[in-house]
Amino acid sequence: MLNQDVCDIFGVQGVYSQYGGIVFGEEEGMKMAQALGPKGKGSILVSHGLLTVGKRCDEAGYLFRLMEKSCKIQLEVDALAANGLKKHIISDEEAAYNFKMASESEILYCEFQPELEYEEFLTGPGFKT
């Protein structure tokens, strides 16, 4: 883990590398769910994008933006490290503690609200209709 925020998905993220094209059948969806795992919150779908889940849409939305941001940060840090900057990695112990303290569904729901309100502000009152 490269930053505190991404610890919200520590140990509950996965990678689905068996991309089988557009999901029209139950079989591909079942494979994706299996890659996500029983406690999974997010997955990188190789050759496609990201998948997040939550108890509420707002939780899944927050996790999606978090994974998207963490992928961008990872690429930037890797580029800097290739030019000599040392990576600072959060230890598994610290990441697990952060996950325990800040990854509950209600917390993630609340984390998304400012972004949702900002989007509503930008798009006007018709945003929710």
CORTAQUI-V770709 format. One line per field, one symbol per residue. ss: DSSP state (A for helix, B for strand, O for the rest). phi: phi as a letter, one per 40 degrees, with the letter a starting at -180 (. if undefined). burial: 1 if it has 9 or more other ideal C-beta (glycine too) atoms within 8 Angstrom, else 0. Layout:
ss: ???
phi: ???
burial: ???
This chain:
ss: OOOOAAAAAOOOBBBBOOOOOOOOOAAAAAAAAAAAOOOOOBBBBOOOBBBBOOOOAAAAAAAAAAAAAAAAAAAAAAAAAAOOOOOOOOOAAAAAAAAAAAOOAAAAAAAAAAAAAAAAAAAOAAAAO
phi: .bacdcccbcgbbabbbbdbgccbbcdcccccccccgcbcbaaccdgaibbbbacbdccccccccccccccccdccccccccbhcccbbccdcccccddccbbcdcccdcccddcccccccccgccdcb
burial: 011001111101110100100000000110110011000111111000011111000111111111111110110010001000000001000111011001101011100110110011000000000
